[in-house]
Amino acid sequence: MRLLHSLRGRCLMLMRICGYQGDALFFGVRFPVRLAPSPTIIRHLDAQRYERAETLLVRQFLPPGATVLELGGSLGIVSSVILGGRPLRLVTYEAVPAFAVIGRQVVAHNFPSADYVCINEAVGPVDVPEVTFHWSPDQSLAGSAGTASSEGLGLIRVPAVDLASAVARHGIAPGAWLVADIEGMEFELLLNQSGAFAPFAGVIMECHDGEYAGRHRDQREVETMLASVGFRLLRRIGPVICMAR
């Protein structure tokens, strides 16, 4: 299967060099080339590599009819994969303003009548009204939370809300699912906001190794912290895990 995807990606790359401008097709989701913030996105989509692990877990485990809270909606591609599974509704948070704009357009292109909303805010620490992100369409497929300078990346600031406030704002009821790819902020949520996970029956989360609260954190710690609030591991694909109660 990987060989087939590699061959397909190479064929599409040659076609695009020759001027092909058709939608990129990724697990049934159509992404208009004109919306891509950089050529890298199209290459990843054509090769079926873009957020592949997250996509596979969403397709395998996310139950139809669930309310879904997605943190880190990025370009709306995984959002569209989620909507393809027929959830009751999808609430998405995306901190990078340019991505939020594109994500809404991609969802409208694929699921124009879906019960979907995308909020251009970050989900972050409690009582922190604003978060700083490093971002560049040429060097990053997502925002990277933090305050230190990062060579080649622009600095943007966006409003922020904690997880419990997001849950309350949208009336997220018990039985909902959480899909999260938030570039290391998962450690903040699990260390300091674990009570806000109470409404969720399942979590699909990409884990980012790194420094947080004074020491190195990794995927194993994410799994342990989720297990401590009642989740069990269903499947792990690389850095992405699916856990459910």
N, C-alpha and C positions, 0 to 999 in steps of 0.2 A: 504493500500500500504506500509506504514512504517513497519507494522508487517511482511509482505511478505519479504521486504528487510532485516529485522532483522533476520528472519529465514534462508534466503538464506546466509547471512553473517556468521551465526553461523555454518551452514553446511559446507561452504567453509573453515572456520577456522579449523574445525575438519579434513577436507580432507587434508589441508596443513600440519597440525600436523603429519598426516600419510604419508606425503611425496609428495602430489600433487603439481606439478610445472607448471601447465597450465597457460596460459595468464590470467591476471585479465581482466574482461570484464566490462566496465563502459559506459553505454549509447552508445553501439556500438563501442566504442574505445577499442582496444586490447593493453594491457600493459604487455610486457614480464617481468615475475617475476625477471629474472636475472638483469634487469636494476634498480630495486628498491633500493634506497639508504638506506632504513631502512624497517623493517617489518611493521612499522606503516602504510606506504603508501599502502601496499597490503591489510591490514585490512580495511582501509578506502574505497578502491576501491571495495573490495568484498562486503562490506556493502552498497555500493552506496552512501557513505557520502562525498567522496572527492569533494570539490568545487561544491557541489550539487546545491546550489542556483544560482551560476554563470552559471552553465551548463543549468539549466532550463530556465533562461532568454535569454541566447544565442539561445537556440533552439526555443524559442517562438517568439523573436523579431528581431533577426539579419536577414536582408533581403538577399536572394540569389543575387549574382552578385555584392555585395558591396566590396569595398576595405576596409580591416580591419587592423588597427594598434593595436596590443596587447602589453600592458606594463605589464611585470611580467608573462612571459610564463611558468615559473616553469618547470614541467616535460613533457610538451608537450601534456598533456591530454586535457586541455581546448582548446589548439591550434588545436588538432585533432577534437574536437567537433565543433569548428568553421569551419574547413575545410569540415566537413560532411554536413554543410549547403550550400556548393557550393559558396563561395565568389569568387570574381574576383581574388583576391590575398590576402595573409596574410603576414604582416611584424610584427615580434615579437622581443621584447627586453627582455632579461633575464640577470639579473646582476650576479647571482651566477654561476660561471664557470661550476661546476659539473652539475647543472640543465640544462644549455644550451646544454651541450654535450648529456645528456639523452634526452632532449626535441627533438633534431634533430633526434635521433634514433627512438623515439616513432612516430613522424610524418612520417618518412620514412617507418616504419613498417605498418602504416595505410593508408597513402596517398603518395606513392612514386613519383607520377608525379605532385603533387600539386605545384602551384606557391606560394612558401613559402620561407622565409628567416628568420633566427634567429640570432640576433646580441647580442653578449655577452658584453653588456654595460648597465649601468643604465640610466634611464631618470630622471634627477634631476634639481637642481637649475641652473639658468643662470650663465654663466661664472665660473662654478665649474667643472674643468676637471676630477675630480676623486671623487668617493664616497666610504665610508667605510661601510662595512656590517658585522653584526654578523650572524654566521651560523653554524649549526651542522646537519648532516644527522640524528642523533639520537634524537635530541630535537626540531627540527623545520621542518615544512613542507615548509618553505619559508625563504628567507633572511629577516633580520630586519635592516632597515637603521638606522645609528646613529654612534656616535663616542665614547660613554661611554662604559666601559667594561661591559660584560654580562657573568655571571657565566656559565660555561659549553659550551659556544659558541666560535667558532673560529673567528678570525678577518680577513677579506679579503678586498682588495681594487681593484676596477674596474674602467675603464674609464667611464665618464659620459657625457651626452649631454642633452641640454634642449629640451622641447617638440617642439618648433618651428623649431629648427635645425633638429630634427628627421623627422618632417613633410616635410621640404624642401629637405632633403637628399633623401627621397624615393618618392618624387613627389606625396604626398598624396593630391588628388584633392577633391573639394567640393562634399559632398554626402557620404564620408567615415564614417565608424563607429570606435569608440574607445572602446576597452575592457581593463580594467585596474584593477589590483590587486597589488598595489605597497607599501603596508605596511606603510601607513601613508603619503607617498610622495604626495598623492592627494591634500593635503592642500597646499603644495608648488605650485603645478601647478595651482590651482584655485585662490590662493591669489596673485601670482606674474606672472603668465603666462596665464591668462584667454584669452588673444587675440589669443593664439595658438589653442583654441578650435574652431575657425571659420570654418575650413573645415568639421567639423564633423556634420553629420545629427543625430547621436545617440550616446549615451554613456551607457555602462554597466560597473558599477564600484563597487568594494567592498570598504566599508567605514571602517576606523579603528579609533575608538575613542582614543584620546591621546593629549599630550601636543605638541603644535607647535606655534612658534613665540610668546611665552610668556603667552599663556593661553590654557585652555582645549578646544579641538575641538571635534565635534561629527557628526554623520550622518546627523542630521537636518541641520547643517551648510553647509555640502557638497551639499545637495539638494537645499538649498537657493542660494548658489553661482552658481550652474549650472542653476537655474532658472533665475538668473540675467543676464546670457549671452544667454538666449533664449530657454532653454530646459524646457520641461514639464515632470512630472513624469508619466510613463506608469505603472510601477509595482515595488513593493518593496518586497523582500524576505529576511527577517532578515537584515543583514548588507549590502546586495547587492541591488543596485538600477538599474533600466533601465529608462533613460530619453531620449527624442527625441524632435527635433524641429517640 
